[in-house]
Amino acid sequence: TGCHRPPSAIPAPAVGPQRWRRLPAPRRGAATRRSHAIGSVLLLVVALSGGCRQAPAPEVAAPPQPAPAVAATSLAIVAVSTDPEADRPAALLAFDRPLAQGQPFDELLAITVKDGAAPEGSWALDDDGQRLRFPYLAANTQYVVSMRAALAAADGTTLGEDASRELYTGPLEPLAGFASQGSVLPAHESRGLPVVTVNVAEVDLEFLRVRERALPAFLAEYQRSGRRSYWSLDELSRHAEPVYANRFALESRPNERTLSYIPVRDLDELREPGLYFAVLKRPGTYASQYETAMFFVSDLGVHVRAYGSRMLVHVASLESGRPRAGVELSLRGKDAAVVASATTDDSGLATLEAKPDPAQVLLASFGRELCHNHIQSAI
């Protein structure tokens, strides 16, 4: 390192007999130059030796100590909002810590309309212990929530003082869908296909009829109604063909759940007996999924009773109520494979020797008339 001095560069004298000879006299000024050079070397050595001293280590500052946490001395309200519950808004109060269970919440809290009227209901504590809710409020209404100072948290702290908050429930979100998972619409008379809506005045409906030869494959893929993706509906063209599409006006009331019936019996395109598939869409919306429903236009009314390892089936006319003889029955399981089959007698009765399974579907057919039942409803 820079702290070691280099060894002398003066060569050692030669070993052996020495001979003396006179050196030539130095030139004028050489001694002066030599003394200056030696002085410079000494100054350099002194400077280097001074630089070898270690600098004192800087003092390390102690890390700042965090300020001690100050525990909140009282229970605090974090938020007051609404939350949908069973298609109706619920008041939701959020606190900064879990509340003490077992308190008489209905005595410590009150909710009223601004004119003073109190809705029917009761306060309930959520599983997390930090939220209180009051369900089934009216939509588009201004409420006042009052809280008593004695409302307590699980750690013993209380609200400390009476408090009140205003709450506006706002309008309900628009909703439209089918009211059943599968319907049999009598060919001679029917109120129509049931549709449930909230804040929706019109719906777009498209109807498709399932081809008779594609019926087993269709039932294997589309055994139930419900929401289906655009891709799933695009595949439907392999089994069914569109027969009718239109926009239907509904009688709806603001912020209320309304049940309407689409008069399919009045449409010539939907009078032919068979299995139909309906797709519903709210006008002006383009979601990735759509509400769907299957329904039969038929005169066959099928009743099933399960008994251990067999099922008793009775088929009657929906128009006259009389038994229907000669109706072919097929019990279909996974992938629409036939598990058991039978034909009704003059009393409209038939027995299927098969153990009931909730995943099975019973298909009844007579000529072009069709009907199906989910065995799950008979177990």
Secondary structure, 3 states (H helix, E strand, C coil): CCCCCCCCCCCCCCCCCCCCCCCCCCCCCHHHHHHHHHHHHHHHHHHHHHHCCCCCCCCCCCCCCCCCCCCCCCCCEEEEEEEEECCEEEEEEEECCCECCCCCHHHHEEEEECCCCCCCCCCEECCCCCEEEECCCCCCCEEEEEECCCCEECCCCECCCCEEEEEECCCCCCEEEECCCCEEEECCCCCCEEEEEECCCEEEEEEEEECHHHHHHHHHHCCCCEEEEHHHHHHHHHCEEEEEEEEEECCCCCCCEEEEEECHHHCHHHCCCEEEEEEEECCCCCCCEEEEEEEEEECEEEEEEEECCEEEEEEEECCCCCECCCCEEEEECHHHCEEEEEECCCCCEEEECCCCCCCCEEEEEECCEEEEEEHHHHC
